[in-house]
Amino acid sequence: MKVTKSSIFTTFTFLCVFIYFAIFRLFLIPVGDDYFWYGDKGMYLLHHAFYSANSIYGGSSNGRYLANSLEMLMMHSRPIAMLLFAFFWTLAIWAIWQLLRREKSIIPLIIAISMAFTLPKGFKQNILLWNNAFIVYVPPIAIILTYLVICKKLGTDHNSKVLAVVAFILGLSGGLFLETTTILQIAVGIIIILNSHKHPRAYQISYLTGAVLSALIMFTNLSYFTSNTSNYRRTSFALTDIWKMLSSFTHYWLLSFNLLVIFSICLAIILLSIRRKLNSYAKWIEIIMSLLFMIYFAFSKIYLSFFKPKKQFLFSGGLDTFNQLDTIASLSFILFLGFSIFVQFKNNKLMYLYYLLAGISFAPVLVVMTPISCRPEFIPYVFLYLIAGNFVLSTFEIYNFKFFIPIIILLIIGVAGNYQVKMYQNYFANLERVKQSDFLDGAGPLKTHVPHRDYVFYNDDLLQQDGTYWRNYLDRHDNEN
C-alpha cells in the first residue's frame, strides 16, 4: 500500500483531533444526570435491566441499554471516559469528512472538523459540554454516518463476510442509544437496500437485521408500556398540539437559531446560481429566495435575542404571531432547500438522502409534548450540516477561494484553543470550589461559579453538582498522589 503525503497529513490531523477531545473530556465538569448514573439510582436501574415503575427514575427507565451502561462506565473511570469521548467525536468527524470528501481538497476536512466548533450555543452546551447527552447523541449518529461511508465507498460491489459482521454490529449497537436513532437506522437500512441496483449485498442485509434487532431489544423494555407519573414521555398526535409545539419551541432549534448553516447554504446557492448554467427562472428563484431568507432569518435572530432560553434551553419564542410567522418561514426554507438540492445537485443521491434523513429524524420530535431541551434536534441538524457542507464545498470548487483556506484554518485553531483554555480554567476552579466542607458533607450547595459558566451544561447551576461524587473523587485523587 502506497503511503502518500496526503494520507500522512490526514492521519496526523485525526490523531490531533483524538488527543484534543481526550484532553477536552479530562476537563469536562459532570452535571445533573451524570451524578444520577454514578449514584445509587443508576446502580439500581443497572441491576433491574434499566426498568422501574417508580416515578423517581423518570425517563431514565428506558431501553437505552448501551447509552446507560457507557454513561455509568464513563462516570466511574476517567481514562475510559476520555477514550470514548475522543473516539466517538473523532469517528463522527471522520465520517463527515469521508461523506464530503473530494480528491485533492482539504475543504471537506476543514468542514468536518468545524462541525464541533460551530455548534449553536444550545447544542454546544447540551451535546459537547455534557457527558450524559454526549453519550446518548454523538455515538449513534457517528455509527449511522460510518455505515453511510461504507455504502458510499462500496455500494453493491463488496460481499465480504467480515464486512457483513461489522455492519451487523453497527446496526445492533447504534440502536441502543436513543429512540430516534433506533428508528432512523432502520429507515437508513431500508432506503439503502431499496436503492440497490442489483441484489442487496450481505452487509446491507446484516446492517438492517442488526438495526431491527436493536429496536426489538430497546422497545421491549417495560418502561415504554408502563404509566409514568413523571409525565416525561407525554406525546400527542393531535395536529393542533403538534403545531403549537412546533411553532413555540421545536422549529427554533432546527433552523432559526442555526444562522451559520442557513447563511452558508443561501450564500452558496447565490454563488452557484451565478456561475452555473441553470434555467433562467430557476436561477432567479434561487438568488431572490436566498436573499430573502438571509434577510428574514437575520431579522429573526435579532428579534429572538431579546428572549432568553431557560437553563435547559427550553424556549417559548416571542409573541404568538411571530412564532407562527417564523414557523411558516422555516417550513418554507425547508421546501426551498429541497428545490435547491434538485436544481443544484440533481444527480447527487447522497444529498437527497441527507434531506430525507433530516426529515425522518425530525418527525419523532414533532409528537413530543414535554421537550426537556434542544437536544433532539441535534440529529437532524447533523444532516443539515452535511447538506450545507456540500453546498459550500461546491462553491469552493467553482470559485478560486483558496486564499480563504489559511484564514479558516487559523480561525478553527483559535476557536478550538479558546474552548480548551476555558475548559482548563473551569476545571481547576471547580477543583478548588468543591473542597467546601458543607458541600462535601451534603449540608449545602456550592457557593461559587466557575469562570466560564457557559462552558458548563446548565450554565453551571450550583444545585446540579453532587457532593458525594466530588468527595469520592477527591479521596481517590489524594490516594493517587
Salt bridges, closest charged atoms under 4 A:
GLU179 OE1 - ARG64 NH2 2.88
ASP326 OD2 - HIS251 NE2 2.68
GLU397 OE2 - ARG102 NE 3.34
GLU432 OE2 - LYS435 NZ 3.43
ASP438 OD2 - LYS447 NZ 3.94
ASP460 OD1 - ARG433 NH2 2.85
ASP460 OD2 - HIS449 ND1 3.13
ASP461 OD2 - LYS311 NZ 2.97
